Structure formats: C-alpha cells, structure tokens
Amino acid sequence: MLSARFRHVVRGARKQGRQHSPPKRMELGPGKDHLHQRFVLMVIYFISGPWTPVEGRLEWGSPVHECEWEGITCKDVEELEAELEGKISELLESGREDGVKIDVPQRIINRLELRQRLVSGEVPGEFSLLYYLQHLDLENNQLVGALPSPLYKLFNLQTLFLEQNQLTNIDAVGEYRYLEHLSVSKNAFQGPLPESFKQLKYLKTLYLHTNAFTGQVFDILKDFKKLELLDLAFNKFEGTLPAELGEMSNLTSVFLGHNEFRGTIPAEIGRCPNLKEFQIDASHKIGGPIPTEFGKLANLEFLKLDTCAFNGTLPPELAECQKLYFLDVNSNDLGGRIPTEFGKLGNMRTLGLANNDFIGGIPAELSQMAQLEKAYFQNTDLDGVMPQEICNLRDRGNQTVLEELIVPCDVECEIPTCCTRCS
C-alpha cells in the first residue's frame, strides 16, 4: 500500500506535468518487465527525498534502465536464482508469506547503497517490495524511529547497514534469517539487545557501537560461531566475558571498550587463531592478570587494554606475537619489570606502558623494535639510564624515526636529543 505522502506527491507531479513539456522517453526495455521495481524505486525516492545529488552520476528518475542509477546494483535473474537456490521460482508460484505476488524482471535489483544521501524520515516500508534485495546500505542519513514491519519481509537480506542515523527499534531483526553483516552503530537504541538477535546465526560482522544498549549481551551472542568481527564499544553492556569467546574461532576483530563489563579476560581467548585486533579499554571493572594465552595468537596485530584494572606483570609470552604493532596497557595496576623478550617484537610501532607501577630500567633489548615510532613510559617507577641503543632510534636517516619517547623523570635521558620529555 502506498503511503499518503506519496499519493500527495504523485498528484502534485501530475498537475506539474500538465503545465510543462513532457519528460524524455524512458528506456523501459522491450518486455517492460521491470516497471514494478522502477515504480517502487520512485516511490521510495519521493517519500524520502530530495536527496543529495552525486556529481557525474545517473540520478534516480534518469531516462535509462534503473539498474544504471546511482547506488543500484542488479543481477540477471538466472544468476540470482542460482544464488537463492530456487527461491525465486518458489515465490512466483506461491507468493510471499504475506500473499503478495509479483512478476520477475530479467535484471533484478539485489543491492541498494544510499549512504550519505540524506534520506530522511522513517525508513520507507516500500523497500520491502524489492523482494530479492540482498544488500541494503542506509548509513549516515537522517532516518528516525523503528524499522517498519514490512521491511522484515526481505528474507534474502545478507547485508544491512544502518549506522549513523537516529533509529530506535529493530526488535524483529531476527526475521533476517540469512543476515551476515549488520551495522546499527551510532543510533539511538536503548535497553537490552532484542531477543530476536538469537536467530541471526549466520552473522559474520556485527557493529553495535555508540548506542545505549544495556544488559548481558553475551547471553545472546555467545553461540555465534560464525562471527568474524564484533564491535560492542561505547554502550552500557554488563556481565562477564564468557569462555565461549574461545569457540568463536573465526574472530578477527573484537572491540568491547567503554562498557560496564566486569571480571577477567577468559584464557579461552587463546583459542581464536585468526584474531588480529582485541580492544577493551576504559572498563574499570575488567582486570586481573593479562592472559598469557594472548601469546598463542600468531596473527595478533593490535592489543589495546588501557584504563582498566589489570594487575600482575606483563606476560613475556606477548613477545610471541610477532605481528604485533600496537600495544597499549596504559593506566592499569601492572608492575614488575618490562620483559626483555619484548625486543623480539620487530613490528612494534606504538608501545604504551605509562601510568603503571613498572620498576627497574628500560631494557636495551627494546632497541630491536626497528619500526618503533612512539613509546610511553611516563608516570611509572622506572629508573636508571636510558640505553644508548634506544636513543639511536631517534635518528636513523630516512628510516622510521622514534618520534615520541616519554619517560619518568627518574630515568636519566637527554632531552630533546633522546627523550622528547619526562613526566
């Protein structure tokens, strides 16, 4: 059913058409089999527009096939039929679950990318009439409110990007049973994650950051074995990090910071062989020892654990992460000596150890970090003399230069020729 707003726009357009010369002839194709999807697109355009035009691109309504319009990608019906394993033929015979039947054009829209087009208002329910849509990108627009219930009839949807809008409700998101990629970051969501999320067992990437979600999120997500990227940062999630994280063996990136998680990082994290990035920062209830099992992660590149409550010593096992280029454990309760084994981290570029209780001298072995650009040791109990080998990293001709080297004032170090400052 068309919205009242669209009927009003159409009536206005008819009146205007009687006062101006007729538009250019549209290229509808010999079979005119795509009138349905073209009409649906124009409904969406009139309801949501006017949009920000993209210079040099074919805008919606241009007198060419709609598959050539900006942000639209189509597939031939035979190719899509093979991908959907016969679902098109099934829909032609029986219609959708809501009883709606349509004709199928030769070129079917399967992807819409309307990012930063300033699509405004509520999400048009008319999107649901593009039955075979697999990818829908509405990021960074001015959408508000809840996803309309007809939209959940897009059963073949694999990608849904809604980041950076003002949406408030996706309670039935579990209807997207084949969804693989979901981003709802930077919206206005509040409260616990909808229970229907449990049905999204095919999810590979999930972005929830920068909302006001609450509750124990891992009660819902702990069995998501296909997850590759998980971003929960900047919410109000609670509870502990479950041992089941170690069963998500496909994980490559995990971002959990700025929540209200408590407890420790489970040792089972060492069972995620593909993990490249792990971040939990600004989480004052997360602490205990840093798991030595991080050292089992041969692909780990980025580890950010600052501003938490980690204690004990730095695990020497981290030196086994040969690809590690970023390590930040700033502002914890860590003590002991800096492991000399860290000299094996030849790809290290940023090393943040400040605001802890480390003692002893800065190991000369750190000079083996040939790519080091920034090193922070300030506000610790380190002392002694800065090794000359590390000072030499500040002047290496055209090679990577150690730009920042900040130490406690108890460390003897020439400023600014070696250390950039002390604190």
Salt bridges, closest charged atoms under 4 A:
GLU59 OE1 - ARG117 NH2 2.66
GLU66 OE1 - HIS34 ND1 2.85
GLU66 OE1 - ARG38 NH1 3.13
GLU66 OE1 - HIS65 ND1 3.80
GLU68 OE2 - ARG107 NH2 2.86
GLU70 OE1 - ARG57 NH1 2.99
GLU83 OE2 - LYS75 NZ 2.26
GLU97 OE2 - ARG177 NH2 3.89
ASP98 OD2 - ARG96 NH2 2.29
GLU113 OE2 - ARG111 NH1 3.51
ASP137 OD2 - ARG115 NH2 2.71
GLU139 OE2 - ARG115 NH2 3.62
GLU163 OE2 - HIS209 NE2 3.95
GLU180 OE1 - HIS181 NE2 3.88
GLU180 OE1 - LYS204 NZ 3.93
GLU195 OE1 - LYS198 NZ 3.13
ASP223 OD1 - LYS225 NZ 3.63
GLU247 OE1 - LYS225 NZ 3.61
ASP281 OD2 - HIS258 NE2 3.73
ASP306 OD1 - LYS304 NZ 2.74
GLU320 OE2 - LYS344 NZ 2.97
ASP328 OD2 - LYS304 NZ 3.27
